[in-house]
């Protein structure tokens, strides 16, 4: 008899997978994601996104630029914001509506980026939240901005 293996995420209930509901959120709540950028991250991001700008993938080219060497894709670093929002705060079940970002400094292979997201505004009428996002390397801010997300209400239990 063939037994089919089902991924855990498929058999988990919605309550087990879901992040915060809008009713659970409070202004000032914060969560963090930390990651050290690797050569593999840059190569894979380049392949997945199709962005093979030599500034990111060719050291000889990048040495001749204002950056004096390769830098990580800005959107790779922005992905760390998405990681916090989609997996931690507010977490699974939320959806991006918009994002406004400022790129302040380059990120390089070997840099450890700390991404902090903080709840700034909650609108229970529209189920929208506004978050502040800051990516930093030590004390140096490399990206900052805001994101607006839709967050569901708790389901009514019968």
Biotite code that builds the C-alpha atoms (Angstrom):
import biotite.structure as struc

atoms = struc.array([
    struc.Atom([0.000, 0.000, 0.000], chain_id="A", res_id=1, res_name="UNK", atom_name="CA", element="C"),
    struc.Atom([1.407, 3.404, -1.041], chain_id="A", res_id=2, res_name="UNK", atom_name="CA", element="C"),
    struc.Atom([1.309, 5.953, 1.718], chain_id="A", res_id=3, res_name="UNK", atom_name="CA", element="C"),
    struc.Atom([1.247, 9.580, 0.621], chain_id="A", res_id=4, res_name="UNK", atom_name="CA", element="C"),
    struc.Atom([3.228, 12.010, 2.763], chain_id="A", res_id=5, res_name="UNK", atom_name="CA", element="C"),
    struc.Atom([1.499, 15.343, 3.361], chain_id="A", res_id=6, res_name="UNK", atom_name="CA", element="C"),
    struc.Atom([3.521, 18.431, 4.350], chain_id="A", res_id=7, res_name="UNK", atom_name="CA", element="C"),
    struc.Atom([2.778, 19.616, 7.891], chain_id="A", res_id=8, res_name="UNK", atom_name="CA", element="C"),
    struc.Atom([1.646, 23.022, 6.633], chain_id="A", res_id=9, res_name="UNK", atom_name="CA", element="C"),
    struc.Atom([-1.148, 21.377, 4.660], chain_id="A", res_id=10, res_name="UNK", atom_name="CA", element="C"),
    struc.Atom([-2.587, 19.504, 7.635], chain_id="A", res_id=11, res_name="UNK", atom_name="CA", element="C"),
    struc.Atom([-2.158, 22.318, 10.180], chain_id="A", res_id=12, res_name="UNK", atom_name="CA", element="C"),
    struc.Atom([-5.284, 24.250, 11.068], chain_id="A", res_id=13, res_name="UNK", atom_name="CA", element="C"),
    struc.Atom([-5.718, 27.909, 10.166], chain_id="A", res_id=14, res_name="UNK", atom_name="CA", element="C"),
    struc.Atom([-5.429, 28.812, 13.864], chain_id="A", res_id=15, res_name="UNK", atom_name="CA", element="C"),
    struc.Atom([-2.080, 26.986, 14.104], chain_id="A", res_id=16, res_name="UNK", atom_name="CA", element="C"),
    struc.Atom([-0.650, 28.808, 11.088], chain_id="A", res_id=17, res_name="UNK", atom_name="CA", element="C"),
    struc.Atom([-2.151, 32.279, 11.548], chain_id="A", res_id=18, res_name="UNK", atom_name="CA", element="C"),
    struc.Atom([-0.224, 35.242, 12.897], chain_id="A", res_id=19, res_name="UNK", atom_name="CA", element="C"),
    struc.Atom([-1.736, 38.140, 14.790], chain_id="A", res_id=20, res_name="UNK", atom_name="CA", element="C"),
    struc.Atom([-5.252, 39.292, 14.007], chain_id="A", res_id=21, res_name="UNK", atom_name="CA", element="C"),
    struc.Atom([-5.877, 43.038, 13.894], chain_id="A", res_id=22, res_name="UNK", atom_name="CA", element="C"),
    struc.Atom([-7.699, 42.747, 17.225], chain_id="A", res_id=23, res_name="UNK", atom_name="CA", element="C"),
    struc.Atom([-4.451, 41.507, 18.843], chain_id="A", res_id=24, res_name="UNK", atom_name="CA", element="C"),
    struc.Atom([-2.184, 44.284, 17.591], chain_id="A", res_id=25, res_name="UNK", atom_name="CA", element="C"),
    struc.Atom([-1.116, 47.370, 19.534], chain_id="A", res_id=26, res_name="UNK", atom_name="CA", element="C"),
    struc.Atom([0.831, 50.451, 18.488], chain_id="A", res_id=27, res_name="UNK", atom_name="CA", element="C"),
    struc.Atom([4.450, 50.009, 19.574], chain_id="A", res_id=28, res_name="UNK", atom_name="CA", element="C"),
    struc.Atom([4.629, 46.221, 19.107], chain_id="A", res_id=29, res_name="UNK", atom_name="CA", element="C"),
    struc.Atom([7.995, 45.315, 17.581], chain_id="A", res_id=30, res_name="UNK", atom_name="CA", element="C"),
    struc.Atom([9.701, 42.278, 16.099], chain_id="A", res_id=31, res_name="UNK", atom_name="CA", element="C"),
    struc.Atom([13.124, 41.657, 14.582], chain_id="A", res_id=32, res_name="UNK", atom_name="CA", element="C"),
    struc.Atom([14.837, 39.465, 11.990], chain_id="A", res_id=33, res_name="UNK", atom_name="CA", element="C"),
    struc.Atom([18.640, 39.177, 11.765], chain_id="A", res_id=34, res_name="UNK", atom_name="CA", element="C"),
    struc.Atom([20.548, 37.744, 8.817], chain_id="A", res_id=35, res_name="UNK", atom_name="CA", element="C"),
    struc.Atom([24.119, 37.817, 7.558], chain_id="A", res_id=36, res_name="UNK", atom_name="CA", element="C"),
    struc.Atom([24.274, 38.346, 3.795], chain_id="A", res_id=37, res_name="UNK", atom_name="CA", element="C"),
    struc.Atom([26.175, 35.619, 1.949], chain_id="A", res_id=38, res_name="UNK", atom_name="CA", element="C"),
    struc.Atom([27.562, 35.142, -1.539], chain_id="A", res_id=39, res_name="UNK", atom_name="CA", element="C"),
    struc.Atom([24.921, 32.440, -2.029], chain_id="A", res_id=40, res_name="UNK", atom_name="CA", element="C"),
    struc.Atom([22.146, 34.891, -1.086], chain_id="A", res_id=41, res_name="UNK", atom_name="CA", element="C"),
    struc.Atom([23.271, 37.321, -3.777], chain_id="A", res_id=42, res_name="UNK", atom_name="CA", element="C"),
    struc.Atom([23.736, 34.663, -6.458], chain_id="A", res_id=43, res_name="UNK", atom_name="CA", element="C"),
    struc.Atom([20.370, 33.045, -5.741], chain_id="A", res_id=44, res_name="UNK", atom_name="CA", element="C"),
    struc.Atom([18.556, 36.387, -5.558], chain_id="A", res_id=45, res_name="UNK", atom_name="CA", element="C"),
    struc.Atom([20.119, 37.358, -8.890], chain_id="A", res_id=46, res_name="UNK", atom_name="CA", element="C"),
    struc.Atom([18.930, 34.092, -10.451], chain_id="A", res_id=47, res_name="UNK", atom_name="CA", element="C"),
    struc.Atom([15.425, 34.224, -8.963], chain_id="A", res_id=48, res_name="UNK", atom_name="CA", element="C"),
    struc.Atom([14.808, 37.918, -9.687], chain_id="A", res_id=49, res_name="UNK", atom_name="CA", element="C"),
    struc.Atom([16.636, 38.085, -13.018], chain_id="A", res_id=50, res_name="UNK", atom_name="CA", element="C"),
    struc.Atom([18.594, 41.092, -11.702], chain_id="A", res_id=51, res_name="UNK", atom_name="CA", element="C"),
    struc.Atom([22.152, 40.262, -12.713], chain_id="A", res_id=52, res_name="UNK", atom_name="CA", element="C"),
    struc.Atom([23.406, 43.845, -12.572], chain_id="A", res_id=53, res_name="UNK", atom_name="CA", element="C"),
    struc.Atom([27.215, 43.523, -12.457], chain_id="A", res_id=54, res_name="UNK", atom_name="CA", element="C"),
    struc.Atom([27.216, 45.847, -9.442], chain_id="A", res_id=55, res_name="UNK", atom_name="CA", element="C"),
    struc.Atom([25.950, 42.807, -7.518], chain_id="A", res_id=56, res_name="UNK", atom_name="CA", element="C"),
    struc.Atom([27.638, 39.886, -9.281], chain_id="A", res_id=57, res_name="UNK", atom_name="CA", element="C"),
    struc.Atom([30.906, 41.111, -10.834], chain_id="A", res_id=58, res_name="UNK", atom_name="CA", element="C"),
    struc.Atom([33.640, 42.276, -8.454], chain_id="A", res_id=59, res_name="UNK", atom_name="CA", element="C"),
    struc.Atom([35.852, 43.780, -11.189], chain_id="A", res_id=60, res_name="UNK", atom_name="CA", element="C"),
    struc.Atom([32.975, 45.881, -12.503], chain_id="A", res_id=61, res_name="UNK", atom_name="CA", element="C"),
    struc.Atom([31.824, 46.878, -9.017], chain_id="A", res_id=62, res_name="UNK", atom_name="CA", element="C"),
    struc.Atom([35.347, 47.964, -7.960], chain_id="A", res_id=63, res_name="UNK", atom_name="CA", element="C"),
    struc.Atom([35.155, 50.685, -10.623], chain_id="A", res_id=64, res_name="UNK", atom_name="CA", element="C"),
    struc.Atom([31.967, 52.182, -9.169], chain_id="A", res_id=65, res_name="UNK", atom_name="CA", element="C"),
    struc.Atom([31.371, 54.602, -6.320], chain_id="A", res_id=66, res_name="UNK", atom_name="CA", element="C"),
    struc.Atom([30.807, 51.524, -4.097], chain_id="A", res_id=67, res_name="UNK", atom_name="CA", element="C"),
    struc.Atom([34.367, 50.198, -4.691], chain_id="A", res_id=68, res_name="UNK", atom_name="CA", element="C"),
    struc.Atom([33.099, 46.615, -4.660], chain_id="A", res_id=69, res_name="UNK", atom_name="CA", element="C"),
    struc.Atom([30.020, 44.433, -4.926], chain_id="A", res_id=70, res_name="UNK", atom_name="CA", element="C"),
    struc.Atom([26.905, 45.277, -2.980], chain_id="A", res_id=71, res_name="UNK", atom_name="CA", element="C"),
    struc.Atom([23.786, 43.259, -2.206], chain_id="A", res_id=72, res_name="UNK", atom_name="CA", element="C"),
    struc.Atom([20.607, 43.940, -4.137], chain_id="A", res_id=73, res_name="UNK", atom_name="CA", element="C"),
    struc.Atom([18.550, 46.556, -2.318], chain_id="A", res_id=74, res_name="UNK", atom_name="CA", element="C"),
    struc.Atom([15.461, 44.432, -2.776], chain_id="A", res_id=75, res_name="UNK", atom_name="CA", element="C"),
    struc.Atom([17.208, 41.442, -1.200], chain_id="A", res_id=76, res_name="UNK", atom_name="CA", element="C"),
    struc.Atom([17.631, 43.497, 1.958], chain_id="A", res_id=77, res_name="UNK", atom_name="CA", element="C"),
    struc.Atom([14.024, 44.738, 1.658], chain_id="A", res_id=78, res_name="UNK", atom_name="CA", element="C"),
    struc.Atom([13.002, 41.093, 1.651], chain_id="A", res_id=79, res_name="UNK", atom_name="CA", element="C"),
    struc.Atom([14.047, 40.961, 5.298], chain_id="A", res_id=80, res_name="UNK", atom_name="CA", element="C"),
    struc.Atom([11.257, 43.453, 6.027], chain_id="A", res_id=81, res_name="UNK", atom_name="CA", element="C"),
    struc.Atom([8.834, 41.131, 4.262], chain_id="A", res_id=82, res_name="UNK", atom_name="CA", element="C"),
    struc.Atom([10.157, 38.288, 6.400], chain_id="A", res_id=83, res_name="UNK", atom_name="CA", element="C"),
    struc.Atom([9.244, 40.080, 9.624], chain_id="A", res_id=84, res_name="UNK", atom_name="CA", element="C"),
    struc.Atom([5.852, 41.184, 8.320], chain_id="A", res_id=85, res_name="UNK", atom_name="CA", element="C"),
    struc.Atom([4.887, 37.858, 6.785], chain_id="A", res_id=86, res_name="UNK", atom_name="CA", element="C"),
    struc.Atom([6.172, 35.501, 9.466], chain_id="A", res_id=87, res_name="UNK", atom_name="CA", element="C"),
    struc.Atom([6.294, 37.420, 12.764], chain_id="A", res_id=88, res_name="UNK", atom_name="CA", element="C"),
    struc.Atom([4.459, 40.747, 13.008], chain_id="A", res_id=89, res_name="UNK", atom_name="CA", element="C"),
    struc.Atom([1.659, 40.740, 12.030], chain_id="A", res_id=90, res_name="UNK", atom_name="CA", element="C"),
    struc.Atom([2.615, 37.365, 10.562], chain_id="A", res_id=91, res_name="UNK", atom_name="CA", element="C"),
    struc.Atom([0.844, 34.772, 8.417], chain_id="A", res_id=92, res_name="UNK", atom_name="CA", element="C"),
    struc.Atom([-2.484, 35.937, 7.032], chain_id="A", res_id=93, res_name="UNK", atom_name="CA", element="C"),
    struc.Atom([-1.552, 39.588, 6.429], chain_id="A", res_id=94, res_name="UNK", atom_name="CA", element="C"),
    struc.Atom([-1.165, 41.092, 2.948], chain_id="A", res_id=95, res_name="UNK", atom_name="CA", element="C"),
    struc.Atom([1.026, 43.959, 1.707], chain_id="A", res_id=96, res_name="UNK", atom_name="CA", element="C"),
    struc.Atom([-0.793, 47.033, 0.417], chain_id="A", res_id=97, res_name="UNK", atom_name="CA", element="C"),
    struc.Atom([2.175, 49.340, -0.095], chain_id="A", res_id=98, res_name="UNK", atom_name="CA", element="C"),
    struc.Atom([5.686, 50.131, 1.016], chain_id="A", res_id=99, res_name="UNK", atom_name="CA", element="C"),
    struc.Atom([7.792, 53.296, 0.968], chain_id="A", res_id=100, res_name="UNK", atom_name="CA", element="C"),
    struc.Atom([11.548, 52.828, 1.371], chain_id="A", res_id=101, res_name="UNK", atom_name="CA", element="C"),
    struc.Atom([14.684, 54.931, 1.610], chain_id="A", res_id=102, res_name="UNK", atom_name="CA", element="C"),
    struc.Atom([17.989, 53.298, 0.692], chain_id="A", res_id=103, res_name="UNK", atom_name="CA", element="C"),
    struc.Atom([20.575, 54.942, 2.974], chain_id="A", res_id=104, res_name="UNK", atom_name="CA", element="C"),
    struc.Atom([23.735, 52.829, 2.618], chain_id="A", res_id=105, res_name="UNK", atom_name="CA", element="C"),
    struc.Atom([24.959, 49.727, 0.771], chain_id="A", res_id=106, res_name="UNK", atom_name="CA", element="C"),
    struc.Atom([24.903, 46.214, 2.191], chain_id="A", res_id=107, res_name="UNK", atom_name="CA", element="C"),
    struc.Atom([27.808, 43.892, 1.401], chain_id="A", res_id=108, res_name="UNK", atom_name="CA", element="C"),
    struc.Atom([28.566, 40.186, 1.650], chain_id="A", res_id=109, res_name="UNK", atom_name="CA", element="C"),
    struc.Atom([29.298, 39.390, 5.292], chain_id="A", res_id=110, res_name="UNK", atom_name="CA", element="C"),
    struc.Atom([27.203, 42.249, 6.703], chain_id="A", res_id=111, res_name="UNK", atom_name="CA", element="C"),
    struc.Atom([24.740, 41.258, 9.410], chain_id="A", res_id=112, res_name="UNK", atom_name="CA", element="C"),
    struc.Atom([21.483, 43.121, 8.866], chain_id="A", res_id=113, res_name="UNK", atom_name="CA", element="C"),
    struc.Atom([19.053, 43.607, 11.730], chain_id="A", res_id=114, res_name="UNK", atom_name="CA", element="C"),
    struc.Atom([15.534, 44.368, 10.518], chain_id="A", res_id=115, res_name="UNK", atom_name="CA", element="C"),
    struc.Atom([13.117, 45.886, 13.040], chain_id="A", res_id=116, res_name="UNK", atom_name="CA", element="C"),
    struc.Atom([9.416, 46.406, 12.350], chain_id="A", res_id=117, res_name="UNK", atom_name="CA", element="C"),
    struc.Atom([7.266, 48.483, 14.704], chain_id="A", res_id=118, res_name="UNK", atom_name="CA", element="C"),
    struc.Atom([3.481, 48.975, 14.638], chain_id="A", res_id=119, res_name="UNK", atom_name="CA", element="C"),
    struc.Atom([2.784, 52.705, 14.158], chain_id="A", res_id=120, res_name="UNK", atom_name="CA", element="C"),
    struc.Atom([-0.945, 52.876, 13.346], chain_id="A", res_id=121, res_name="UNK", atom_name="CA", element="C"),
    struc.Atom([-3.885, 50.469, 13.413], chain_id="A", res_id=122, res_name="UNK", atom_name="CA", element="C"),
    struc.Atom([-7.210, 51.116, 11.665], chain_id="A", res_id=123, res_name="UNK", atom_name="CA", element="C"),
    struc.Atom([-9.789, 48.488, 12.677], chain_id="A", res_id=124, res_name="UNK", atom_name="CA", element="C"),
    struc.Atom([-12.341, 49.994, 10.239], chain_id="A", res_id=125, res_name="UNK", atom_name="CA", element="C"),
    struc.Atom([-10.245, 49.091, 7.189], chain_id="A", res_id=126, res_name="UNK", atom_name="CA", element="C"),
    struc.Atom([-8.139, 46.337, 8.802], chain_id="A", res_id=127, res_name="UNK", atom_name="CA", element="C"),
    struc.Atom([-5.046, 48.277, 7.730], chain_id="A", res_id=128, res_name="UNK", atom_name="CA", element="C"),
    struc.Atom([-1.909, 48.733, 9.795], chain_id="A", res_id=129, res_name="UNK", atom_name="CA", element="C"),
    struc.Atom([1.076, 50.974, 9.167], chain_id="A", res_id=130, res_name="UNK", atom_name="CA", element="C"),
    struc.Atom([4.483, 49.771, 10.269], chain_id="A", res_id=131, res_name="UNK", atom_name="CA", element="C"),
    struc.Atom([7.849, 51.453, 10.480], chain_id="A", res_id=132, res_name="UNK", atom_name="CA", element="C"),
    struc.Atom([10.695, 49.331, 9.125], chain_id="A", res_id=133, res_name="UNK", atom_name="CA", element="C"),
    struc.Atom([14.400, 49.859, 9.752], chain_id="A", res_id=134, res_name="UNK", atom_name="CA", element="C"),
    struc.Atom([17.262, 47.718, 8.446], chain_id="A", res_id=135, res_name="UNK", atom_name="CA", element="C"),
    struc.Atom([20.596, 48.422, 10.068], chain_id="A", res_id=136, res_name="UNK", atom_name="CA", element="C"),
    struc.Atom([24.138, 47.142, 10.260], chain_id="A", res_id=137, res_name="UNK", atom_name="CA", element="C"),
    struc.Atom([25.230, 47.918, 13.796], chain_id="A", res_id=138, res_name="UNK", atom_name="CA", element="C"),
    struc.Atom([24.211, 51.535, 14.374], chain_id="A", res_id=139, res_name="UNK", atom_name="CA", element="C"),
    struc.Atom([24.171, 52.377, 10.643], chain_id="A", res_id=140, res_name="UNK", atom_name="CA", element="C"),
    struc.Atom([20.697, 52.506, 9.049], chain_id="A", res_id=141, res_name="UNK", atom_name="CA", element="C"),
    struc.Atom([20.835, 51.039, 5.545], chain_id="A", res_id=142, res_name="UNK", atom_name="CA", element="C"),
    struc.Atom([17.089, 51.091, 4.734], chain_id="A", res_id=143, res_name="UNK", atom_name="CA", element="C"),
    struc.Atom([14.141, 52.731, 6.447], chain_id="A", res_id=144, res_name="UNK", atom_name="CA", element="C"),
    struc.Atom([10.545, 53.366, 5.555], chain_id="A", res_id=145, res_name="UNK", atom_name="CA", element="C"),
    struc.Atom([6.954, 52.373, 6.133], chain_id="A", res_id=146, res_name="UNK", atom_name="CA", element="C"),
    struc.Atom([4.668, 49.563, 5.032], chain_id="A", res_id=147, res_name="UNK", atom_name="CA", element="C"),
    struc.Atom([0.901, 49.321, 5.026], chain_id="A", res_id=148, res_name="UNK", atom_name="CA", element="C"),
    struc.Atom([-0.723, 45.926, 5.382], chain_id="A", res_id=149, res_name="UNK", atom_name="CA", element="C"),
    struc.Atom([-4.176, 44.430, 5.562], chain_id="A", res_id=150, res_name="UNK", atom_name="CA", element="C"),
    struc.Atom([-4.653, 42.218, 8.628], chain_id="A", res_id=151, res_name="UNK", atom_name="CA", element="C"),
    struc.Atom([-7.764, 40.037, 9.112], chain_id="A", res_id=152, res_name="UNK", atom_name="CA", element="C"),
    struc.Atom([-10.137, 40.176, 12.078], chain_id="A", res_id=153, res_name="UNK", atom_name="CA", element="C"),
    struc.Atom([-10.519, 37.165, 14.315], chain_id="A", res_id=154, res_name="UNK", atom_name="CA", element="C"),
    struc.Atom([-13.062, 34.750, 12.922], chain_id="A", res_id=155, res_name="UNK", atom_name="CA", element="C"),
    struc.Atom([-16.263, 34.351, 14.849], chain_id="A", res_id=156, res_name="UNK", atom_name="CA", element="C"),
    struc.Atom([-16.278, 30.982, 16.615], chain_id="A", res_id=157, res_name="UNK", atom_name="CA", element="C"),
    struc.Atom([-19.606, 29.165, 16.789], chain_id="A", res_id=158, res_name="UNK", atom_name="CA", element="C"),
])
